[in-house]
Amino acid sequence: MNALPGTGPAPPGPLSVELTGSGPRLSRARPRRPDGAHTVLVEPLVVGVCRSDLKEIAGQRPGPSQFGHELVGVVARSSTPRLPVGARVCLDPNVPVLRGTGFARAMWVGGDDEPLARALPLAPAGVPERRLVFAEPLACAAHCLTMAGRHLGRAGLRGAAMCVLGAGTAGVLISRLAEAAGAGVSLVNRDADRLAFLSARRMLPGAGGMRLAEAPSGGHDVVVVATSFVLPELLTHALRLVRPGGLVMLYGGTAAGDGLPGLDCDLDRVRRGELVAAARWRGRPVRVGGSYGTTPADFALALRALAGAPDGLGVERLITAEVALPELPDLLRRMAAERCFGKVLARP
């Protein structure tokens, strides 16, 4: 992904990218200060474009909006001592607070003291913001692995044979974190071009990557479906790849009523409820488990990993472009319509 041609420096003053019924739109309106016991004004330093942002643009993501949530910012005003002025923070979009888009020069966040502190976890000193912008997706990856261990009845995944299906940013982060935790990881993708991109950037796990059609059947304790959506074809492959009695983790998107003929499992209920269901697939026993959202412990783990030597799991190697806010609406439309590799960052 190459950045679009620059439009020159934007004039000073409020600036944001809002998601409207006709798509992303540049706005110069002042951000609205929300009601709430406390309010915090965050000035984003860098914001990552997430696959869920693109799903929202395409009208393919149910539930409340999380538009512009992968961010690192500085607290400019605050009514709570837990978030002092000058502190660097990330954002957990799963905590119920009131906020505007993070694709902005300034974003108000409002709510009670405790939820605000959880929604805006403090970033460790000394870690570059281009690395910290991966805190939220890495926290989601950490939560997936925590839930996988819980569904298996294990304290961790050390020694587990894991296959991650889907080589987008989510799949890569799950793979990197699982390998750091001692699991043996294979990264599988339908097409070879995304694997080639990751190989060139030294982001494949030690076991390498392979095309889905070439992945051996039945040898994995855990198979994580980390694609944008848990499509029937991909779930069928995941059930082929897992060993009898193993665990298929639903990480990608699901919708109410999703299921797979022959598998007695409500996929959306399992994923959103973070349940584990015992089922049978073509005469073999299997467990299907869900992962949804994050916890403060997941953010703490992600931030420790990003602060770790020498390069915080190498996440900065995934960055393919940085653009200014005026360029972002057109770029978001293009990304929602095309296949994109790596991570694009916006600079307010």
Buried (B, 14 or more C-beta within 10 A) or exposed (E): BEBBEEEEEBEEEEBBBBBEEEBBEBBEEEBEBBEBEBBBBBBBBBBBBBBBBBBBBEEBBEEEBBBBBBBBBBBEBBBBEBBEEEBBBBBBBBBEBBBBBBBBBBBBBBBEBEBBBBBBBBBEEEBEBBBBBBBBBBBBBBBBBBBBBBBBEBEBBEEBBBBBBBBBBBBBBBBBBBBEBEBBBBBBBBEBEBBBBBEEBEBBBEBEBBEBEEBEEEEBBBBBBBBBBBBBEBBBBBBBBBBEEBBBBBBBBBBEEBBBEEBEBBBBBBBBEBBBBEBEBEEBEBBBBBBBBBBEEBBEBBBEBBBEEEEBBBBBBBBBBBBBBBBBBBBBBEBBEEEBBBBBBBBB
